[in-house]
């Protein structure tokens, strides 16, 4: 085989291999406009679980590699839920609401940015609060899982 023929053969082989891989990747992309609502709901379910100290409920929407930046620290896995549980044990009750969500979809990936408008109730009364928040989610077997979460309290 000539040098030119060998190069053409390698090129054609690469086109078949990588061309097929590209088609397989495109076929694996399964996001639709309905996924935007599912992404918002996954974040809402995280708050439902946190309100109830429901670790199993949290695991239904959090990826195993979940981590968060909140109150100036990084929290891995269950550590964020333990922080909230400790606040509940200290008599604090939070209300969280996903408002003004903006959801951006990729190929089985999504990121959401929103304003969390809620409140904190403790022995001194109830105080309205707001946080600017965002999260990155991945669709796994048709289920959106939160991989990363970030919260910054609005002064």
C-alpha atoms as an extended CHARMM CRD file, in Angstrom:
* protein
*
       155  EXT
         1         1  UNK       CA              0.0000000000        0.0000000000        0.0000000000  PROA      1               0.0000000000
         2         2  UNK       CA              1.3260000000        3.4210000000       -0.8600000000  PROA      2               0.0000000000
         3         3  UNK       CA              1.8390000000        6.1100000000        1.7170000000  PROA      3               0.0000000000
         4         4  UNK       CA             -1.1080000000        8.0170000000        0.2380000000  PROA      4               0.0000000000
         5         5  UNK       CA             -3.3180000000        4.9010000000        0.2730000000  PROA      5               0.0000000000
         6         6  UNK       CA             -2.4010000000        4.2010000000        3.8900000000  PROA      6               0.0000000000
         7         7  UNK       CA             -3.3550000000        7.7660000000        4.8910000000  PROA      7               0.0000000000
         8         8  UNK       CA             -6.6660000000        7.5390000000        3.0560000000  PROA      8               0.0000000000
         9         9  UNK       CA             -7.3770000000        4.2190000000        4.7910000000  PROA      9               0.0000000000
        10        10  UNK       CA             -6.6540000000        5.6860000000        8.2360000000  PROA      10              0.0000000000
        11        11  UNK       CA             -8.8040000000        8.7210000000        7.4180000000  PROA      11              0.0000000000
        12        12  UNK       CA            -11.7370000000        6.5600000000        6.2940000000  PROA      12              0.0000000000
        13        13  UNK       CA            -11.3750000000        4.3170000000        9.3630000000  PROA      13              0.0000000000
        14        14  UNK       CA            -11.4010000000        7.3890000000       11.6340000000  PROA      14              0.0000000000
        15        15  UNK       CA            -14.4860000000        8.7610000000        9.8830000000  PROA      15              0.0000000000
        16        16  UNK       CA            -16.3580000000        5.5000000000       10.4270000000  PROA      16              0.0000000000
        17        17  UNK       CA            -15.3210000000        5.2100000000       14.0750000000  PROA      17              0.0000000000
        18        18  UNK       CA            -15.7380000000        8.8460000000       15.0720000000  PROA      18              0.0000000000
        19        19  UNK       CA            -18.6940000000        9.4860000000       12.7950000000  PROA      19              0.0000000000
        20        20  UNK       CA            -20.5500000000        6.5970000000       14.4260000000  PROA      20              0.0000000000
        21        21  UNK       CA            -19.5570000000        7.7830000000       17.8910000000  PROA      21              0.0000000000
        22        22  UNK       CA            -20.9330000000       11.2340000000       17.1150000000  PROA      22              0.0000000000
        23        23  UNK       CA            -24.2360000000        9.7210000000       16.0200000000  PROA      23              0.0000000000
        24        24  UNK       CA            -24.3970000000        7.5850000000       19.1610000000  PROA      24              0.0000000000
        25        25  UNK       CA            -23.7300000000       10.6630000000       21.2810000000  PROA      25              0.0000000000
        26        26  UNK       CA            -26.4210000000       12.6540000000       19.4660000000  PROA      26              0.0000000000
        27        27  UNK       CA            -28.9060000000        9.8200000000       19.9690000000  PROA      27              0.0000000000
        28        28  UNK       CA            -28.1010000000        9.7800000000       23.7030000000  PROA      28              0.0000000000
        29        29  UNK       CA            -29.1020000000       13.4480000000       24.0090000000  PROA      29              0.0000000000
        30        30  UNK       CA            -32.6400000000       13.3470000000       25.2670000000  PROA      30              0.0000000000
        31        31  UNK       CA            -33.5130000000       16.7680000000       26.6930000000  PROA      31              0.0000000000
        32        32  UNK       CA            -36.7740000000       18.4290000000       25.6970000000  PROA      32              0.0000000000
        33        33  UNK       CA            -38.5030000000       21.6320000000       26.7170000000  PROA      33              0.0000000000
        34        34  UNK       CA            -40.4310000000       19.6200000000       29.3480000000  PROA      34              0.0000000000
        35        35  UNK       CA            -37.1060000000       18.9910000000       31.0620000000  PROA      35              0.0000000000
        36        36  UNK       CA            -36.9790000000       22.6340000000       32.1120000000  PROA      36              0.0000000000
        37        37  UNK       CA            -39.9190000000       22.0490000000       34.4600000000  PROA      37              0.0000000000
        38        38  UNK       CA            -38.3350000000       18.7930000000       35.6710000000  PROA      38              0.0000000000
        39        39  UNK       CA            -35.1030000000       20.6200000000       36.5360000000  PROA      39              0.0000000000
        40        40  UNK       CA            -37.0200000000       23.2050000000       38.5680000000  PROA      40              0.0000000000
        41        41  UNK       CA            -38.9460000000       20.4110000000       40.2890000000  PROA      41              0.0000000000
        42        42  UNK       CA            -35.7320000000       18.5750000000       41.2110000000  PROA      42              0.0000000000
        43        43  UNK       CA            -34.4770000000       21.7040000000       42.9820000000  PROA      43              0.0000000000
        44        44  UNK       CA            -37.8480000000       22.1690000000       44.6890000000  PROA      44              0.0000000000
        45        45  UNK       CA            -37.7180000000       18.5620000000       45.8940000000  PROA      45              0.0000000000
        46        46  UNK       CA            -34.3010000000       19.2350000000       47.4220000000  PROA      46              0.0000000000
        47        47  UNK       CA            -35.9810000000       21.9250000000       49.5500000000  PROA      47              0.0000000000
        48        48  UNK       CA            -38.8970000000       19.6290000000       50.4300000000  PROA      48              0.0000000000
        49        49  UNK       CA            -36.3970000000       17.0400000000       51.6650000000  PROA      49              0.0000000000
        50        50  UNK       CA            -34.3990000000       19.6640000000       53.5660000000  PROA      50              0.0000000000
        51        51  UNK       CA            -37.5320000000       21.0240000000       55.2450000000  PROA      51              0.0000000000
        52        52  UNK       CA            -38.3810000000       17.5240000000       56.5260000000  PROA      52              0.0000000000
        53        53  UNK       CA            -34.7750000000       16.4490000000       57.2970000000  PROA      53              0.0000000000
        54        54  UNK       CA            -35.4960000000       13.6810000000       54.7670000000  PROA      54              0.0000000000
        55        55  UNK       CA            -32.1230000000       12.2610000000       53.7530000000  PROA      55              0.0000000000
        56        56  UNK       CA            -33.6980000000        9.6020000000       51.4990000000  PROA      56              0.0000000000
        57        57  UNK       CA            -35.6850000000       12.2910000000       49.6850000000  PROA      57              0.0000000000
        58        58  UNK       CA            -32.5150000000       14.3110000000       49.2710000000  PROA      58              0.0000000000
        59        59  UNK       CA            -30.7280000000       11.3050000000       47.7640000000  PROA      59              0.0000000000
        60        60  UNK       CA            -33.4940000000       10.9860000000       45.1560000000  PROA      60              0.0000000000
        61        61  UNK       CA            -32.5230000000       14.3630000000       43.6550000000  PROA      61              0.0000000000
        62        62  UNK       CA            -28.8300000000       14.6420000000       44.5970000000  PROA      62              0.0000000000
        63        63  UNK       CA            -26.1220000000       12.8830000000       42.6140000000  PROA      63              0.0000000000
        64        64  UNK       CA            -23.6600000000       10.7570000000       44.6050000000  PROA      64              0.0000000000
        65        65  UNK       CA            -20.9360000000       13.3370000000       43.8460000000  PROA      65              0.0000000000
        66        66  UNK       CA            -23.1540000000       16.2630000000       44.9720000000  PROA      66              0.0000000000
        67        67  UNK       CA            -21.4730000000       19.2000000000       46.6320000000  PROA      67              0.0000000000
        68        68  UNK       CA            -22.5500000000       22.7060000000       47.5330000000  PROA      68              0.0000000000
        69        69  UNK       CA            -21.1450000000       26.1140000000       48.2990000000  PROA      69              0.0000000000
        70        70  UNK       CA            -23.2720000000       27.6840000000       51.0260000000  PROA      70              0.0000000000
        71        71  UNK       CA            -22.6320000000       30.0070000000       53.9870000000  PROA      71              0.0000000000
        72        72  UNK       CA            -19.0880000000       30.4930000000       52.7070000000  PROA      72              0.0000000000
        73        73  UNK       CA            -18.1380000000       26.8110000000       52.8530000000  PROA      73              0.0000000000
        74        74  UNK       CA            -18.0640000000       23.6770000000       50.7240000000  PROA      74              0.0000000000
        75        75  UNK       CA            -20.3640000000       20.8450000000       51.7860000000  PROA      75              0.0000000000
        76        76  UNK       CA            -20.0290000000       17.3580000000       50.3320000000  PROA      76              0.0000000000
        77        77  UNK       CA            -22.9210000000       14.9230000000       50.1110000000  PROA      77              0.0000000000
        78        78  UNK       CA            -24.9630000000       14.7240000000       53.2960000000  PROA      78              0.0000000000
        79        79  UNK       CA            -23.0760000000       17.5120000000       55.0650000000  PROA      79              0.0000000000
        80        80  UNK       CA            -25.4550000000       20.1920000000       53.7880000000  PROA      80              0.0000000000
        81        81  UNK       CA            -28.4540000000       18.2360000000       55.0460000000  PROA      81              0.0000000000
        82        82  UNK       CA            -26.7360000000       17.8000000000       58.4220000000  PROA      82              0.0000000000
        83        83  UNK       CA            -26.1790000000       21.5690000000       58.5960000000  PROA      83              0.0000000000
        84        84  UNK       CA            -29.8910000000       22.1580000000       58.0130000000  PROA      84              0.0000000000
        85        85  UNK       CA            -30.8670000000       19.4460000000       60.4820000000  PROA      85              0.0000000000
        86        86  UNK       CA            -28.6890000000       21.1450000000       63.1020000000  PROA      86              0.0000000000
        87        87  UNK       CA            -30.4480000000       24.4640000000       62.4270000000  PROA      87              0.0000000000
        88        88  UNK       CA            -33.8050000000       22.7280000000       62.8860000000  PROA      88              0.0000000000
        89        89  UNK       CA            -32.6230000000       21.2400000000       66.1850000000  PROA      89              0.0000000000
        90        90  UNK       CA            -31.6620000000       24.7610000000       67.2710000000  PROA      90              0.0000000000
        91        91  UNK       CA            -35.2510000000       25.9050000000       66.6610000000  PROA      91              0.0000000000
        92        92  UNK       CA            -34.8550000000       27.4740000000       63.2310000000  PROA      92              0.0000000000
        93        93  UNK       CA            -37.3870000000       26.8610000000       60.4540000000  PROA      93              0.0000000000
        94        94  UNK       CA            -36.7210000000       27.8690000000       56.8760000000  PROA      94              0.0000000000
        95        95  UNK       CA            -39.0830000000       28.3920000000       53.9810000000  PROA      95              0.0000000000
        96        96  UNK       CA            -37.5040000000       28.1650000000       50.5300000000  PROA      96              0.0000000000
        97        97  UNK       CA            -39.0740000000       28.9820000000       47.1530000000  PROA      97              0.0000000000
        98        98  UNK       CA            -37.6460000000       28.7510000000       43.6490000000  PROA      98              0.0000000000
        99        99  UNK       CA            -38.7270000000       31.9790000000       41.9440000000  PROA      99              0.0000000000
       100       100  UNK       CA            -37.7830000000       33.4740000000       38.5890000000  PROA      100             0.0000000000
       101       101  UNK       CA            -35.9790000000       30.3140000000       37.4390000000  PROA      101             0.0000000000
       102       102  UNK       CA            -33.8770000000       30.3790000000       34.2880000000  PROA      102             0.0000000000
       103       103  UNK       CA            -33.0970000000       26.8810000000       33.0570000000  PROA      103             0.0000000000
       104       104  UNK       CA            -30.5220000000       26.1830000000       30.3520000000  PROA      104             0.0000000000
       105       105  UNK       CA            -30.4300000000       22.7030000000       28.8140000000  PROA      105             0.0000000000
       106       106  UNK       CA            -27.5370000000       20.9290000000       27.1260000000  PROA      106             0.0000000000
       107       107  UNK       CA            -27.1450000000       17.3140000000       26.1710000000  PROA      107             0.0000000000
       108       108  UNK       CA            -28.4940000000       15.6940000000       29.3590000000  PROA      108             0.0000000000
       109       109  UNK       CA            -27.0070000000       18.5570000000       31.3690000000  PROA      109             0.0000000000
       110       110  UNK       CA            -28.7390000000       21.6080000000       32.7730000000  PROA      110             0.0000000000
       111       111  UNK       CA            -27.9710000000       24.6090000000       34.8640000000  PROA      111             0.0000000000
       112       112  UNK       CA            -30.4970000000       26.7100000000       36.6790000000  PROA      112             0.0000000000
       113       113  UNK       CA            -30.2380000000       30.1750000000       38.2060000000  PROA      113             0.0000000000
       114       114  UNK       CA            -33.0300000000       31.6110000000       40.3470000000  PROA      114             0.0000000000
       115       115  UNK       CA            -33.9470000000       33.7510000000       43.3030000000  PROA      115             0.0000000000
       116       116  UNK       CA            -34.9070000000       31.8320000000       46.4220000000  PROA      116             0.0000000000
       117       117  UNK       CA            -37.4600000000       33.9700000000       48.2560000000  PROA      117             0.0000000000
       118       118  UNK       CA            -38.3040000000       32.5920000000       51.6650000000  PROA      118             0.0000000000
       119       119  UNK       CA            -38.0370000000       33.1590000000       55.3610000000  PROA      119             0.0000000000
       120       120  UNK       CA            -36.4000000000       32.1490000000       58.6150000000  PROA      120             0.0000000000
       121       121  UNK       CA            -38.4790000000       31.5830000000       61.7110000000  PROA      121             0.0000000000
       122       122  UNK       CA            -36.8540000000       31.3040000000       65.1470000000  PROA      122             0.0000000000
       123       123  UNK       CA            -37.4720000000       32.4480000000       68.7070000000  PROA      123             0.0000000000
       124       124  UNK       CA            -37.2060000000       36.0960000000       67.6400000000  PROA      124             0.0000000000
       125       125  UNK       CA            -39.9630000000       35.7790000000       65.0180000000  PROA      125             0.0000000000
       126       126  UNK       CA            -40.1230000000       35.4120000000       61.2460000000  PROA      126             0.0000000000
       127       127  UNK       CA            -37.7870000000       37.2770000000       58.9130000000  PROA      127             0.0000000000
       128       128  UNK       CA            -38.1170000000       37.4020000000       55.1180000000  PROA      128             0.0000000000
       129       129  UNK       CA            -34.9320000000       36.3600000000       53.3150000000  PROA      129             0.0000000000
       130       130  UNK       CA            -33.7050000000       35.9730000000       49.7560000000  PROA      130             0.0000000000
       131       131  UNK       CA            -30.8160000000       34.0770000000       48.2300000000  PROA      131             0.0000000000
       132       132  UNK       CA            -29.3120000000       34.0840000000       44.7380000000  PROA      132             0.0000000000
       133       133  UNK       CA            -28.8370000000       30.4540000000       43.8160000000  PROA      133             0.0000000000
       134       134  UNK       CA            -27.7150000000       28.2120000000       40.9990000000  PROA      134             0.0000000000
       135       135  UNK       CA            -27.2900000000       24.5160000000       40.4000000000  PROA      135             0.0000000000
       136       136  UNK       CA            -25.8750000000       22.1350000000       37.8230000000  PROA      136             0.0000000000
       137       137  UNK       CA            -27.8420000000       18.9590000000       37.1070000000  PROA      137             0.0000000000
       138       138  UNK       CA            -27.2950000000       15.8570000000       34.9970000000  PROA      138             0.0000000000
       139       139  UNK       CA            -30.0000000000       13.6120000000       33.5520000000  PROA      139             0.0000000000
       140       140  UNK       CA            -29.2860000000       10.0010000000       34.4660000000  PROA      140             0.0000000000
       141       141  UNK       CA            -31.6520000000        7.2560000000       33.2800000000  PROA      141             0.0000000000
       142       142  UNK       CA            -34.3350000000        9.8980000000       32.7350000000  PROA      142             0.0000000000
       143       143  UNK       CA            -33.9750000000       11.4410000000       36.2240000000  PROA      143             0.0000000000
       144       144  UNK       CA            -32.4550000000       14.8660000000       36.9160000000  PROA      144             0.0000000000
       145       145  UNK       CA            -29.8380000000       14.7720000000       39.6870000000  PROA      145             0.0000000000
       146       146  UNK       CA            -28.2410000000       17.8170000000       41.2730000000  PROA      146             0.0000000000
       147       147  UNK       CA            -24.4520000000       17.6330000000       41.1070000000  PROA      147             0.0000000000
       148       148  UNK       CA            -23.5880000000       21.1550000000       42.2520000000  PROA      148             0.0000000000
       149       149  UNK       CA            -25.4940000000       23.7980000000       44.2150000000  PROA      149             0.0000000000
       150       150  UNK       CA            -24.4960000000       27.3450000000       45.1360000000  PROA      150             0.0000000000
       151       151  UNK       CA            -26.2790000000       29.8210000000       47.4000000000  PROA      151             0.0000000000
       152       152  UNK       CA            -25.4890000000       33.4230000000       48.2540000000  PROA      152             0.0000000000
       153       153  UNK       CA            -27.7240000000       35.3040000000       50.6690000000  PROA      153             0.0000000000
       154       154  UNK       CA            -29.0000000000       38.6760000000       49.5180000000  PROA      154             0.0000000000
       155       155  UNK       CA            -28.1290000000       41.2800000000       52.1820000000  PROA      155             0.0000000000
